[in-house]
Amino acid sequence: MSERETSTTGTETSDTIGLRMSRQLPAPPEEVFDAYTDAEKQKIWFSILDEEPGVVEISVDLRVGGTQKAVWGPDRDTLFTEVQTFLEIDRPHRLVTESTGWDPSGQSMTTHVVVTFEASGTGTLMTVEQTGFPTPEVRDFFETEAWNGAFDRIEAYLERSGA
């Protein structure tokens, strides 16, 4: 079962337009952290709920200053790209990144992302705080679609992998 909390900032500058979301996940913090940061595990959960297989390419250099690059989409003509630079890594508790993403048209955006993994009951409360959205509408998309989709996929991966 999932638990979701969401709050957003009320200010209108791109530095402060942000979101905060949490989901209770069915595995200990170490397993959730690894599912979120391991390239091979990400390749599975990125597409775990898709009806048709798409493109998923991920590489991770999990060290401060290292990067994660993810390229995904339904086909080669419709690809999204995200490059995260790791600013802080405290396995399995906290991960801080600067994230730059491009949509298929080439439009880009850079945000600051803090992800925490807190032991909670028999699982983990994973919380994401992301700031720097250019508009409230983009933030709202990430809140309703992107992060909820990621949480759903990670949860499905953890359930199916027997975590």
C-alpha positions as CSV (number, residue, x, y, z in Angstrom):
1,M,0.0,0.0,0.0
2,S,1.3,3.5,-0.8
3,E,1.2,6.6,1.3
4,R,1.6,10.0,-0.5
5,E,2.2,13.4,1.0
6,T,2.6,16.4,-1.2
7,S,3.2,20.0,-0.5
8,T,4.5,22.8,-2.8
9,T,6.0,26.2,-2.2
10,G,3.8,29.2,-2.9
11,T,6.4,31.6,-4.2
12,E,6.9,32.3,-7.9
13,T,10.6,32.6,-8.4
14,S,12.3,29.8,-10.3
15,D,14.7,29.2,-7.4
16,T,11.9,28.5,-5.1
17,I,9.2,26.8,-7.2
18,G,9.4,23.3,-5.8
19,L,7.7,20.2,-4.5
20,R,7.9,17.8,-1.7
21,M,6.5,14.2,-2.1
22,S,6.8,11.1,0.0
23,R,5.9,7.4,-0.6
24,Q,6.1,4.5,1.8
25,L,7.9,1.7,-0.1
26,P,8.0,-2.0,0.8
27,A,11.7,-2.6,1.4
28,P,14.5,-1.4,3.8
29,P,16.4,1.8,3.0
30,E,19.4,0.0,1.6
31,E,17.3,-1.8,-1.0
32,V,15.3,1.3,-2.0
33,F,18.5,3.4,-2.2
34,D,20.1,0.8,-4.4
35,A,17.0,0.5,-6.6
36,Y,17.0,4.2,-7.1
37,T,20.8,4.5,-7.9
38,D,21.9,1.3,-9.5
39,A,21.8,1.5,-13.4
40,E,20.8,-2.2,-13.9
41,K,17.9,-1.9,-11.4
42,Q,16.8,1.4,-12.9
43,K,16.7,-0.2,-16.4
44,I,14.2,-2.6,-15.0
45,W,11.9,-0.3,-13.1
46,F,12.0,2.5,-15.7
47,S,9.9,0.3,-18.0
48,I,8.3,-2.2,-15.5
49,L,4.8,-0.8,-16.0
50,D,5.0,-0.2,-19.8
51,E,2.7,-2.2,-22.1
52,E,5.2,-1.9,-24.9
53,P,9.0,-1.9,-24.4
54,G,10.6,1.4,-25.2
55,V,14.1,2.8,-25.1
56,V,15.9,2.9,-21.7
57,E,19.6,3.6,-21.4
58,I,21.2,4.4,-18.1
59,S,24.7,4.9,-16.8
60,V,25.7,5.8,-13.2
61,D,29.0,6.9,-11.7
62,L,27.8,6.9,-8.0
63,R,30.3,9.2,-6.4
64,V,30.3,12.9,-5.4
65,G,31.0,14.8,-8.7
66,G,29.9,11.7,-10.7
67,T,26.9,11.6,-12.9
68,Q,23.9,9.6,-13.8
69,K,22.7,9.8,-17.4
70,A,19.2,8.4,-18.3
71,V,17.8,8.4,-21.8
72,W,14.3,7.0,-22.2
73,G,11.2,7.2,-24.3
74,P,8.7,5.1,-26.4
75,D,11.0,5.2,-29.4
76,R,14.3,6.7,-30.8
77,D,12.4,9.7,-32.1
78,T,10.8,10.6,-28.8
79,L,13.6,10.5,-26.2
80,F,13.9,12.3,-22.9
81,T,17.3,12.8,-21.3
82,E,18.3,13.6,-17.8
83,V,21.8,14.1,-16.4
84,Q,22.2,14.3,-12.6
85,T,25.4,15.3,-11.0
86,F,25.8,13.9,-7.5
87,L,26.5,16.6,-4.9
88,E,26.0,14.5,-1.8
89,I,25.8,10.8,-1.2
90,D,25.0,9.3,2.2
91,R,24.0,5.7,1.5
92,P,21.3,4.7,2.4
93,H,19.9,7.9,3.9
94,R,20.3,10.8,1.5
95,L,21.1,11.8,-2.0
96,V,21.5,15.3,-3.4
97,T,21.8,16.1,-7.1
98,E,21.7,18.8,-9.6
99,S,19.5,17.5,-12.4
100,T,19.4,18.8,-16.0
101,G,16.7,17.3,-18.2
102,W,15.8,17.7,-21.9
103,D,12.5,16.9,-23.5
104,P,12.3,15.4,-27.0
105,S,12.1,19.0,-28.5
106,G,15.5,19.9,-26.9
107,Q,14.0,22.2,-24.3
108,S,15.9,21.9,-21.0
109,M,15.6,22.6,-17.3
110,T,17.9,22.4,-14.3
111,T,16.7,21.6,-10.8
112,H,18.1,20.8,-7.4
113,V,16.9,17.4,-6.0
114,V,17.2,16.0,-2.4
115,V,16.0,12.4,-1.9
116,T,15.9,10.9,1.6
117,F,15.3,7.3,2.6
118,E,14.0,6.8,6.1
119,A,13.3,3.5,7.8
120,S,9.6,3.4,8.5
121,G,7.7,0.3,9.9
122,T,8.6,-2.6,7.7
123,G,9.7,-0.4,4.8
124,T,11.1,3.0,3.8
125,L,9.6,6.4,3.5
126,M,11.2,7.9,0.4
127,T,10.9,11.7,0.2
128,V,11.8,13.9,-2.7
129,E,12.3,17.6,-2.6
130,Q,12.9,19.2,-5.9
131,T,13.3,23.0,-6.5
132,G,14.1,25.3,-9.3
133,F,11.2,24.6,-11.6
134,P,10.7,27.4,-14.2
135,T,7.0,27.6,-13.7
136,P,4.3,26.3,-11.4
137,E,2.8,24.3,-14.3
138,V,6.1,22.4,-14.9
139,R,6.3,21.7,-11.2
140,D,2.7,20.4,-11.2
141,F,3.6,18.0,-14.1
142,F,6.5,16.6,-12.1
143,E,4.3,16.3,-9.0
144,T,1.3,14.6,-10.7
145,E,3.1,12.6,-13.4
146,A,6.9,12.3,-13.2
147,W,7.4,11.6,-9.5
148,N,4.2,9.6,-9.0
149,G,5.2,7.5,-12.0
150,A,8.7,7.0,-10.6
151,F,7.3,6.0,-7.2
152,D,4.8,3.6,-8.8
153,R,7.6,2.0,-10.9
154,I,10.1,1.7,-8.0
155,E,7.3,0.2,-5.8
156,A,6.4,-2.3,-8.5
157,Y,10.1,-3.2,-8.9
158,L,10.6,-3.8,-5.2
159,E,7.4,-5.9,-4.9
160,R,8.3,-8.1,-7.9
161,S,11.9,-8.5,-6.9
162,G,10.8,-9.8,-3.5
163,A,12.5,-7.0,-1.6
